[in-house]
Amino acid sequence: MLSDELMNYSSDPNLIQFAQNNMTGDNGAVTGLWGSAYNGIYQANAILEGVSKSTGMSDAVKKQVTGEAEFVRAFWHFYLVNLFGDVLW
């Protein structure tokens, strides 16, 4: 739980693990969050690769799309690091 002032009223064992700060590797909520984050990072990387190979985009659009994709990738990484500590991308 992101704060000690939140109360867990759920009976879901996966969410109880969050409340007790004792998560296991088979926790569905953790694997879902992890998978979503890495899917977002993968998509941002795919966009960056596509932009670098593009011949039909202007330089201004390439810079804008590159900046947006790098922000999204960093955003997901920020959340993973804050939730799990050091992570690899």
Biopython code that builds the backbone (N, CA, C, O; Angstrom):
import numpy as np
from Bio.PDB.StructureBuilder import StructureBuilder

atoms = [
    (1, "MET", "N", (0.862, -1.155, 0.000)),
    (1, "MET", "CA", (0.000, 0.000, 0.000)),
    (1, "MET", "C", (0.913, 1.223, 0.000)),
    (1, "MET", "O", (1.954, 1.230, 0.656)),
    (2, "LEU", "N", (0.528, 2.222, -0.716)),
    (2, "LEU", "CA", (1.401, 3.362, -0.894)),
    (2, "LEU", "C", (1.392, 4.319, 0.294)),
    (2, "LEU", "O", (2.136, 5.299, 0.297)),
    (3, "SER", "N", (0.583, 4.060, 1.280)),
    (3, "SER", "CA", (0.546, 4.910, 2.462)),
    (3, "SER", "C", (0.132, 4.080, 3.665)),
    (3, "SER", "O", (-0.627, 3.120, 3.532)),
    (4, "ASP", "N", (0.626, 4.445, 4.829)),
    (4, "ASP", "CA", (0.231, 3.721, 6.033)),
    (4, "ASP", "C", (-1.138, 4.170, 6.535)),
    (4, "ASP", "O", (-1.637, 3.635, 7.524)),
    (5, "GLU", "N", (-1.746, 5.139, 5.871)),
    (5, "GLU", "CA", (-3.051, 5.623, 6.287)),
    (5, "GLU", "C", (-4.190, 4.957, 5.519)),
    (5, "GLU", "O", (-5.357, 5.240, 5.789)),
    (6, "LEU", "N", (-3.880, 4.092, 4.583)),
    (6, "LEU", "CA", (-4.913, 3.389, 3.836)),
    (6, "LEU", "C", (-5.266, 2.093, 4.543)),
    (6, "LEU", "O", (-4.398, 1.417, 5.096)),
    (7, "MET", "N", (-6.526, 1.759, 4.521)),
    (7, "MET", "CA", (-6.984, 0.509, 5.132)),
    (7, "MET", "C", (-7.424, -0.445, 4.027)),
    (7, "MET", "O", (-8.120, -0.042, 3.095)),
    (8, "ASN", "N", (-7.031, -1.675, 4.128)),
    (8, "ASN", "CA", (-7.432, -2.685, 3.162)),
    (8, "ASN", "C", (-8.681, -3.393, 3.681)),
    (8, "ASN", "O", (-8.654, -4.027, 4.736)),
    (9, "TYR", "N", (-9.764, -3.281, 2.935)),
    (9, "TYR", "CA", (-11.007, -3.954, 3.300)),
    (9, "TYR", "C", (-11.318, -5.100, 2.343)),
    (9, "TYR", "O", (-12.418, -5.653, 2.360)),
    (10, "SER", "N", (-10.362, -5.442, 1.526)),
    (10, "SER", "CA", (-10.554, -6.498, 0.538)),
    (10, "SER", "C", (-10.301, -7.865, 1.155)),
    (10, "SER", "O", (-9.498, -8.015, 2.075)),
    (11, "SER", "N", (-11.006, -8.853, 0.628)),
    (11, "SER", "CA", (-10.737, -10.231, 1.034)),
    (11, "SER", "C", (-9.911, -10.955, -0.026)),
    (11, "SER", "O", (-9.633, -12.147, 0.104)),
    (12, "ASP", "N", (-9.521, -10.232, -1.073)),
    (12, "ASP", "CA", (-8.712, -10.794, -2.149)),
    (12, "ASP", "C", (-7.300, -11.044, -1.628)),
    (12, "ASP", "O", (-6.626, -10.106, -1.203)),
    (13, "PRO", "N", (-6.836, -12.312, -1.655)),
    (13, "PRO", "CA", (-5.499, -12.620, -1.132)),
    (13, "PRO", "C", (-4.384, -11.834, -1.815)),
    (13, "PRO", "O", (-3.389, -11.495, -1.176)),
    (14, "ASN", "N", (-4.540, -11.537, -3.120)),
    (14, "ASN", "CA", (-3.525, -10.766, -3.830)),
    (14, "ASN", "C", (-3.414, -9.355, -3.265)),
    (14, "ASN", "O", (-2.309, -8.833, -3.121)),
    (15, "LEU", "N", (-4.540, -8.735, -2.946)),
    (15, "LEU", "CA", (-4.520, -7.375, -2.414)),
    (15, "LEU", "C", (-4.094, -7.353, -0.952)),
    (15, "LEU", "O", (-3.485, -6.384, -0.500)),
    (16, "ILE", "N", (-4.404, -8.398, -0.220)),
    (16, "ILE", "CA", (-3.950, -8.491, 1.174)),
    (16, "ILE", "C", (-2.428, -8.518, 1.227)),
    (16, "ILE", "O", (-1.826, -7.945, 2.135)),
    (17, "GLN", "N", (-1.799, -9.188, 0.247)),
    (17, "GLN", "CA", (-0.333, -9.205, 0.198)),
    (17, "GLN", "C", (0.222, -7.797, 0.036)),
    (17, "GLN", "O", (1.254, -7.473, 0.625)),
    (18, "PHE", "N", (-0.443, -6.953, -0.753)),
    (18, "PHE", "CA", (-0.013, -5.562, -0.880)),
    (18, "PHE", "C", (-0.124, -4.851, 0.464)),
    (18, "PHE", "O", (0.793, -4.137, 0.869)),
    (19, "ALA", "N", (-1.243, -5.045, 1.154)),
    (19, "ALA", "CA", (-1.476, -4.362, 2.431)),
    (19, "ALA", "C", (-0.442, -4.780, 3.474)),
    (19, "ALA", "O", (-0.046, -3.978, 4.320)),
    (20, "GLN", "N", (-0.011, -6.027, 3.411)),
    (20, "GLN", "CA", (0.953, -6.540, 4.382)),
    (20, "GLN", "C", (2.392, -6.370, 3.904)),
    (20, "GLN", "O", (3.333, -6.754, 4.598)),
    (21, "ASN", "N", (2.556, -5.787, 2.707)),
    (21, "ASN", "CA", (3.873, -5.599, 2.105)),
    (21, "ASN", "C", (4.653, -6.916, 2.081)),
    (21, "ASN", "O", (5.828, -6.977, 2.443)),
    (22, "ASN", "N", (3.963, -7.951, 1.644)),
    (22, "ASN", "CA", (4.526, -9.293, 1.627)),
    (22, "ASN", "C", (4.038, -10.010, 0.366)),
    (22, "ASN", "O", (3.297, -10.990, 0.444)),
    (23, "MET", "N", (4.465, -9.505, -0.800)),
    (23, "MET", "CA", (3.976, -10.042, -2.058)),
    (23, "MET", "C", (4.819, -11.225, -2.513)),
    (23, "MET", "O", (6.031, -11.266, -2.297)),
    (24, "THR", "N", (4.161, -12.172, -3.141)),
    (24, "THR", "CA", (4.842, -13.334, -3.686)),
    (24, "THR", "C", (4.903, -13.222, -5.201)),
    (24, "THR", "O", (4.190, -12.419, -5.802)),
    (25, "GLY", "N", (5.745, -14.021, -5.805)),
    (25, "GLY", "CA", (5.929, -13.975, -7.245)),
    (25, "GLY", "C", (4.722, -14.417, -8.048)),
    (25, "GLY", "O", (4.616, -14.089, -9.229)),
    (26, "ASP", "N", (3.810, -15.155, -7.433)),
    (26, "ASP", "CA", (2.634, -15.620, -8.160)),
    (26, "ASP", "C", (1.410, -14.737, -7.926)),
    (26, "ASP", "O", (0.293, -15.132, -8.260)),
    (27, "ASN", "N", (1.604, -13.559, -7.361)),
    (27, "ASN", "CA", (0.515, -12.627, -7.118)),
    (27, "ASN", "C", (0.035, -12.076, -8.456)),
    (27, "ASN", "O", (0.804, -11.445, -9.181)),
    (28, "GLY", "N", (-1.230, -12.312, -8.783)),
    (28, "GLY", "CA", (-1.771, -11.890, -10.073)),
    (28, "GLY", "C", (-1.765, -10.388, -10.272)),
    (28, "GLY", "O", (-1.575, -9.912, -11.391)),
    (29, "ALA", "N", (-1.970, -9.635, -9.200)),
    (29, "ALA", "CA", (-1.951, -8.173, -9.313)),
    (29, "ALA", "C", (-0.552, -7.680, -9.667)),
    (29, "ALA", "O", (-0.404, -6.732, -10.438)),
    (30, "VAL", "N", (0.466, -8.312, -9.112)),
    (30, "VAL", "CA", (1.853, -7.918, -9.396)),
    (30, "VAL", "C", (2.207, -8.277, -10.833)),
    (30, "VAL", "O", (2.769, -7.456, -11.558)),
    (31, "THR", "N", (1.885, -9.489, -11.246)),
    (31, "THR", "CA", (2.228, -9.895, -12.612)),
    (31, "THR", "C", (1.473, -9.057, -13.639)),
    (31, "THR", "O", (2.004, -8.767, -14.711)),
    (32, "GLY", "N", (0.235, -8.666, -13.320)),
    (32, "GLY", "CA", (-0.517, -7.811, -14.230)),
    (32, "GLY", "C", (0.109, -6.429, -14.363)),
    (32, "GLY", "O", (0.235, -5.897, -15.465)),
    (33, "LEU", "N", (0.494, -5.862, -13.241)),
    (33, "LEU", "CA", (1.137, -4.548, -13.253)),
    (33, "LEU", "C", (2.473, -4.613, -13.974)),
    (33, "LEU", "O", (2.776, -3.759, -14.808)),
    (34, "TRP", "N", (3.260, -5.611, -13.659)),
    (34, "TRP", "CA", (4.576, -5.797, -14.280)),
    (34, "TRP", "C", (4.429, -5.965, -15.794)),
    (34, "TRP", "O", (5.158, -5.349, -16.572)),
    (35, "GLY", "N", (3.478, -6.806, -16.198)),
    (35, "GLY", "CA", (3.258, -7.046, -17.621)),
    (35, "GLY", "C", (2.802, -5.801, -18.359)),
    (35, "GLY", "O", (3.257, -5.532, -19.471)),
    (36, "SER", "N", (1.901, -5.036, -17.742)),
    (36, "SER", "CA", (1.432, -3.797, -18.364)),
    (36, "SER", "C", (2.575, -2.806, -18.531)),
    (36, "SER", "O", (2.698, -2.163, -19.573)),
    (37, "ALA", "N", (3.396, -2.685, -17.521)),
    (37, "ALA", "CA", (4.513, -1.738, -17.586)),
    (37, "ALA", "C", (5.495, -2.135, -18.688)),
    (37, "ALA", "O", (5.912, -1.293, -19.484)),
    (38, "TYR", "N", (5.856, -3.392, -18.734)),
    (38, "TYR", "CA", (6.816, -3.807, -19.757)),
    (38, "TYR", "C", (6.202, -3.791, -21.148)),
    (38, "TYR", "O", (6.925, -3.612, -22.128)),
    (39, "ASN", "N", (4.897, -3.970, -21.263)),
    (39, "ASN", "CA", (4.234, -3.821, -22.552)),
    (39, "ASN", "C", (4.323, -2.364, -23.009)),
    (39, "ASN", "O", (4.584, -2.099, -24.182)),
    (40, "GLY", "N", (4.107, -1.419, -22.088)),
    (40, "GLY", "CA", (4.241, -0.006, -22.425)),
    (40, "GLY", "C", (5.656, 0.357, -22.832)),
    (40, "GLY", "O", (5.856, 1.124, -23.774)),
    (41, "ILE", "N", (6.641, -0.189, -22.128)),
    (41, "ILE", "CA", (8.047, 0.057, -22.476)),
    (41, "ILE", "C", (8.361, -0.537, -23.847)),
    (41, "ILE", "O", (9.046, 0.089, -24.656)),
    (42, "TYR", "N", (7.858, -1.745, -24.108)),
    (42, "TYR", "CA", (8.067, -2.387, -25.410)),
    (42, "TYR", "C", (7.473, -1.536, -26.537)),
    (42, "TYR", "O", (8.107, -1.334, -27.573)),
    (43, "GLN", "N", (6.246, -1.038, -26.325)),
    (43, "GLN", "CA", (5.604, -0.225, -27.360)),
    (43, "GLN", "C", (6.372, 1.076, -27.602)),
    (43, "GLN", "O", (6.530, 1.504, -28.745)),
    (44, "ALA", "N", (6.847, 1.702, -26.526)),
    (44, "ALA", "CA", (7.637, 2.924, -26.688)),
    (44, "ALA", "C", (8.915, 2.632, -27.474)),
    (44, "ALA", "O", (9.299, 3.412, -28.345)),
    (45, "ASN", "N", (9.574, 1.514, -27.172)),
    (45, "ASN", "CA", (10.780, 1.137, -27.909)),
    (45, "ASN", "C", (10.472, 0.860, -29.378)),
    (45, "ASN", "O", (11.263, 1.206, -30.256)),
    (46, "ALA", "N", (9.323, 0.237, -29.646)),
    (46, "ALA", "CA", (8.935, -0.038, -31.034)),
    (46, "ALA", "C", (8.700, 1.270, -31.791)),
    (46, "ALA", "O", (9.071, 1.394, -32.959)),
    (47, "ILE", "N", (8.086, 2.233, -31.124)),
    (47, "ILE", "CA", (7.878, 3.538, -31.759)),
    (47, "ILE", "C", (9.220, 4.203, -32.049)),
    (47, "ILE", "O", (9.425, 4.741, -33.137)),
    (48, "LEU", "N", (10.124, 4.168, -31.088)),
    (48, "LEU", "CA", (11.443, 4.782, -31.292)),
    (48, "LEU", "C", (12.185, 4.132, -32.464)),
    (48, "LEU", "O", (12.837, 4.811, -33.257)),
    (49, "GLU", "N", (12.074, 2.824, -32.555)),
    (49, "GLU", "CA", (12.726, 2.124, -33.678)),
    (49, "GLU", "C", (12.084, 2.520, -35.005)),
    (49, "GLU", "O", (12.778, 2.751, -35.995)),
    (50, "GLY", "N", (10.755, 2.596, -35.017)),
    (50, "GLY", "CA", (10.062, 2.984, -36.247)),
    (50, "GLY", "C", (10.387, 4.404, -36.678)),
    (50, "GLY", "O", (10.569, 4.671, -37.866)),
    (51, "VAL", "N", (10.458, 5.306, -35.725)),
    (51, "VAL", "CA", (10.780, 6.699, -36.045)),
    (51, "VAL", "C", (12.195, 6.797, -36.598)),
    (51, "VAL", "O", (12.440, 7.540, -37.549)),
    (52, "SER", "N", (13.121, 6.060, -36.014)),
    (52, "SER", "CA", (14.506, 6.148, -36.490)),
    (52, "SER", "C", (14.654, 5.617, -37.912)),
    (52, "SER", "O", (15.562, 6.033, -38.632)),
    (53, "LYS", "N", (13.781, 4.711, -38.325)),
    (53, "LYS", "CA", (13.858, 4.144, -39.679)),
    (53, "LYS", "C", (12.968, 4.869, -40.676)),
    (53, "LYS", "O", (13.030, 4.595, -41.875)),
    (54, "SER", "N", (12.147, 5.784, -40.198)),
    (54, "SER", "CA", (11.182, 6.449, -41.062)),
    (54, "SER", "C", (11.858, 7.411, -42.026)),
    (54, "SER", "O", (12.788, 8.136, -41.672)),
    (55, "THR", "N", (11.355, 7.391, -43.260)),
    (55, "THR", "CA", (11.846, 8.348, -44.255)),
    (55, "THR", "C", (10.748, 9.335, -44.641)),
    (55, "THR", "O", (11.008, 10.293, -45.369)),
    (56, "GLY", "N", (9.527, 9.112, -44.162)),
    (56, "GLY", "CA", (8.409, 9.973, -44.544)),
    (56, "GLY", "C", (8.016, 11.000, -43.494)),
    (56, "GLY", "O", (7.065, 11.756, -43.698)),
    (57, "MET", "N", (8.723, 11.039, -42.388)),
    (57, "MET", "CA", (8.389, 12.001, -41.330)),
    (57, "MET", "C", (9.353, 13.177, -41.382)),
    (57, "MET", "O", (10.541, 13.014, -41.659)),
    (58, "SER", "N", (8.820, 14.362, -41.111)),
    (58, "SER", "CA", (9.703, 15.538, -41.049)),
    (58, "SER", "C", (10.539, 15.456, -39.774)),
    (58, "SER", "O", (10.208, 14.724, -38.842)),
    (59, "ASP", "N", (11.616, 16.212, -39.754)),
    (59, "ASP", "CA", (12.487, 16.212, -38.573)),
    (59, "ASP", "C", (11.745, 16.707, -37.338)),
    (59, "ASP", "O", (11.967, 16.204, -36.237)),
    (60, "ALA", "N", (10.866, 17.686, -37.514)),
    (60, "ALA", "CA", (10.115, 18.227, -36.372)),
    (60, "ALA", "C", (9.193, 17.169, -35.780)),
    (60, "ALA", "O", (9.092, 17.047, -34.559)),
    (61, "VAL", "N", (8.529, 16.412, -36.626)),
    (61, "VAL", "CA", (7.628, 15.365, -36.147)),
    (61, "VAL", "C", (8.432, 14.232, -35.515)),
    (61, "VAL", "O", (8.023, 13.675, -34.496)),
    (62, "LYS", "N", (9.563, 13.893, -36.108)),
    (62, "LYS", "CA", (10.426, 12.860, -35.524)),
    (62, "LYS", "C", (10.858, 13.247, -34.116)),
    (62, "LYS", "O", (10.831, 12.413, -33.211)),
    (63, "LYS", "N", (11.259, 14.510, -33.919)),
    (63, "LYS", "CA", (11.682, 14.967, -32.600)),
    (63, "LYS", "C", (10.528, 14.906, -31.602)),
    (63, "LYS", "O", (10.712, 14.496, -30.456)),
    (64, "GLN", "N", (9.339, 15.316, -32.043)),
    (64, "GLN", "CA", (8.190, 15.305, -31.146)),
    (64, "GLN", "C", (7.818, 13.885, -30.744)),
    (64, "GLN", "O", (7.644, 13.602, -29.559)),
    (65, "VAL", "N", (7.694, 12.993, -31.715)),
    (65, "VAL", "CA", (7.310, 11.606, -31.423)),
    (65, "VAL", "C", (8.385, 10.918, -30.589)),
    (65, "VAL", "O", (8.066, 10.144, -29.687)),
    (66, "THR", "N", (9.642, 11.190, -30.880)),
    (66, "THR", "CA", (10.728, 10.612, -30.092)),
    (66, "THR", "C", (10.641, 11.071, -28.647)),
    (66, "THR", "O", (10.763, 10.261, -27.729)),
    (67, "GLY", "N", (10.434, 12.353, -28.440)),
    (67, "GLY", "CA", (10.307, 12.876, -27.079)),
    (67, "GLY", "C", (9.127, 12.272, -26.334)),
    (67, "GLY", "O", (9.239, 11.939, -25.154)),
    (68, "GLU", "N", (8.001, 12.130, -27.015)),
    (68, "GLU", "CA", (6.819, 11.544, -26.376)),
    (68, "GLU", "C", (7.052, 10.078, -26.016)),
    (68, "GLU", "O", (6.688, 9.644, -24.923)),
    (69, "ALA", "N", (7.653, 9.320, -26.920)),
    (69, "ALA", "CA", (7.906, 7.904, -26.653)),
    (69, "ALA", "C", (8.928, 7.731, -25.532)),
    (69, "ALA", "O", (8.784, 6.841, -24.693)),
    (70, "GLU", "N", (9.958, 8.576, -25.512)),
    (70, "GLU", "CA", (10.942, 8.494, -24.427)),
    (70, "GLU", "C", (10.313, 8.862, -23.082)),
    (70, "GLU", "O", (10.675, 8.294, -22.052)),
    (71, "PHE", "N", (9.374, 9.809, -23.088)),
    (71, "PHE", "CA", (8.683, 10.159, -21.851)),
    (71, "PHE", "C", (7.854, 8.980, -21.344)),
    (71, "PHE", "O", (7.904, 8.648, -20.159)),
    (72, "VAL", "N", (7.099, 8.351, -22.230)),
    (72, "VAL", "CA", (6.254, 7.214, -21.829)),
    (72, "VAL", "C", (7.115, 6.083, -21.284)),
    (72, "VAL", "O", (6.777, 5.471, -20.270)),
    (73, "ARG", "N", (8.214, 5.810, -21.950)),
    (73, "ARG", "CA", (9.119, 4.763, -21.481)),
    (73, "ARG", "C", (9.680, 5.099, -20.100)),
    (73, "ARG", "O", (9.728, 4.233, -19.226)),
    (74, "ALA", "N", (10.097, 6.328, -19.898)),
    (74, "ALA", "CA", (10.635, 6.752, -18.605)),
    (74, "ALA", "C", (9.548, 6.746, -17.528)),
    (74, "ALA", "O", (9.826, 6.424, -16.373)),
    (75, "PHE", "N", (8.333, 7.092, -17.891)),
    (75, "PHE", "CA", (7.209, 7.091, -16.959)),
    (75, "PHE", "C", (6.966, 5.687, -16.402)),
    (75, "PHE", "O", (6.827, 5.506, -15.193)),
    (76, "TRP", "N", (6.918, 4.693, -17.301)),
    (76, "TRP", "CA", (6.734, 3.310, -16.843)),
    (76, "TRP", "C", (7.905, 2.854, -15.991)),
    (76, "TRP", "O", (7.715, 2.184, -14.976)),
    (77, "HIS", "N", (9.105, 3.210, -16.395)),
    (77, "HIS", "CA", (10.289, 2.812, -15.636)),
    (77, "HIS", "C", (10.272, 3.449, -14.252)),
    (77, "HIS", "O", (10.633, 2.801, -13.270)),
    (78, "PHE", "N", (9.859, 4.700, -14.164)),
    (78, "PHE", "CA", (9.739, 5.407, -12.884)),
    (78, "PHE", "C", (8.815, 4.646, -11.936)),
    (78, "PHE", "O", (9.145, 4.444, -10.767)),
    (79, "TYR", "N", (7.667, 4.230, -12.441)),
    (79, "TYR", "CA", (6.736, 3.492, -11.583)),
    (79, "TYR", "C", (7.288, 2.137, -11.167)),
    (79, "TYR", "O", (7.114, 1.733, -10.017)),
    (80, "LEU", "N", (7.942, 1.432, -12.067)),
    (80, "LEU", "CA", (8.521, 0.141, -11.711)),
    (80, "LEU", "C", (9.596, 0.297, -10.641)),
    (80, "LEU", "O", (9.651, -0.486, -9.692)),
    (81, "VAL", "N", (10.446, 1.300, -10.791)),
    (81, "VAL", "CA", (11.513, 1.519, -9.817)),
    (81, "VAL", "C", (10.920, 1.889, -8.454)),
    (81, "VAL", "O", (11.403, 1.420, -7.424)),
    (82, "ASN", "N", (9.882, 2.722, -8.443)),
    (82, "ASN", "CA", (9.277, 3.119, -7.178)),
    (82, "ASN", "C", (8.552, 1.965, -6.497)),
    (82, "ASN", "O", (8.476, 1.923, -5.269)),
    (83, "LEU", "N", (8.025, 1.042, -7.267)),
    (83, "LEU", "CA", (7.312, -0.096, -6.678)),
    (83, "LEU", "C", (8.231, -1.265, -6.341)),
    (83, "LEU", "O", (8.024, -1.943, -5.334)),
    (84, "PHE", "N", (9.246, -1.510, -7.172)),
    (84, "PHE", "CA", (10.037, -2.738, -7.036)),
    (84, "PHE", "C", (11.524, -2.509, -6.795)),
    (84, "PHE", "O", (12.249, -3.477, -6.565)),
    (85, "GLY", "N", (12.003, -1.288, -6.839)),
    (85, "GLY", "CA", (13.437, -1.054, -6.720)),
    (85, "GLY", "C", (14.082, -1.102, -8.094)),
    (85, "GLY", "O", (13.417, -0.864, -9.102)),
    (86, "ASP", "N", (15.371, -1.409, -8.142)),
    (86, "ASP", "CA", (16.093, -1.448, -9.409)),
    (86, "ASP", "C", (15.477, -2.459, -10.359)),
    (86, "ASP", "O", (15.261, -3.614, -9.993)),
    (87, "VAL", "N", (15.195, -2.024, -11.578)),
    (87, "VAL", "CA", (14.682, -2.910, -12.629)),
    (87, "VAL", "C", (15.487, -2.676, -13.891)),
    (87, "VAL", "O", (16.089, -1.617, -14.069)),
    (88, "LEU", "N", (15.496, -3.651, -14.750)),
    (88, "LEU", "CA", (16.195, -3.542, -16.032)),
    (88, "LEU", "C", (15.194, -3.181, -17.105)),
    (88, "LEU", "O", (14.030, -3.575, -17.034)),
    (89, "TRP", "N", (15.630, -2.451, -18.078)),
    (89, "TRP", "CA", (14.776, -2.244, -19.218)),
    (89, "TRP", "C", (15.399, -2.789, -20.400)),
    (89, "TRP", "O", (14.829, -2.715, -21.488)),
]
sb = StructureBuilder()
sb.init_structure("model")
sb.init_model(0)
sb.init_chain("A")
sb.init_seg("    ")
for serial, (resi, resn, name, xyz) in enumerate(atoms, 1):
    if name == "N":
        sb.init_residue(resn, " ", resi, " ")
    sb.init_atom(name, np.array(xyz, "f"), 0.0, 1.0, " ", f" {name:<3s}", serial, name[0])
structure = sb.get_structure()
